Amino acid sequence: GKPPNLFAFQGLDDLAPSLRAYILDAQKSALDRHHVFRVALSGGSLPKVLARALLDEKNGEGVIQYDKWEIFFADERAVPLDHEDSNYRLVKQEILDKIPQQLGKPTVYSIDVKYLDDVQEMADQYEKTLVSVFAARDSVKLPMFDLLLLGCGPDGHTCSLFPGSPLLRELDAWVLSISDSPKPPPKRITLSLPVTQHGIKIAFIATGGGKKDIMKEIFDTEEGQQLPCGLINSAAQERVSWFVDHPAIEGVSFP
Ligand code: 6PG
């Protein structure tokens, strides 16, 4: 079915300002609530689209208060931070390095490369970092990100949660490791499904004709609801927004 918050645009030129407004709104609620803005980012095509939304002054009013941002990785590849497969490197190159100095610097929680040889330990350490941030005062069952910005792969994966993976059944851990990712590189860490579903706001960004089959499956079929993107979409309901372009939803009928 048609998700409650579907924002469809001709292309990136009109998607970017709308995504910026959405992020500013999420930032405002977060700062009103607890004076920081905790955001989880994916890799793939997302950092480039996000850069368009954040960095282009033409995109409208409102100040991005980067110094209040705490950036986490929704998933990350177990590679050095300057490696071409690193999501950190991508976010740094596309966004962090381009933020005008006077706007301040976000706090960025990257993986600890000490654990490159032991991806489970890397996941445990990243989880410890999340515990220190999200459960510093009280014990909490799940961390609550103010905003998760996610992609949706052509097979319906999101973060590094792939269709049919046993990781989808994990209920307690916050961060999981994967050693045989179907999408290279094989070793990764990822937020668990319940953590993604628990976000205060969750945005999927899917652009380009390469997404139209998976969009059809997620929105037009029962089976699509069982794919990782579908599982987040149906659990989080009106907390989820989709930012798509017309090629990505071409032929989707939203029954
Ligand atoms: C990764 C990404 C991944 C991505 C999807 C969609 O590290 O592989 O975080 O989860 O978001 O694969 O990627 P595209 O947006 O490039 O299709």
Boltz pocket constraint, residues with backbone or C-beta under 6 A from the ligand:
constraints:
  - pocket:
      binder: B
      contacts: [[A, 41], [A, 42], [A, 43], [A, 44], [A, 45], [A, 46], [A, 75], [A, 76], [A, 77], [A, 87], [A, 150], [A, 151], [A, 152], [A, 153], [A, 154], [A, 157], [A, 158], [A, 159], [A, 160], [A, 183], [A, 184], [A, 205]]
      max_distance: 6.0
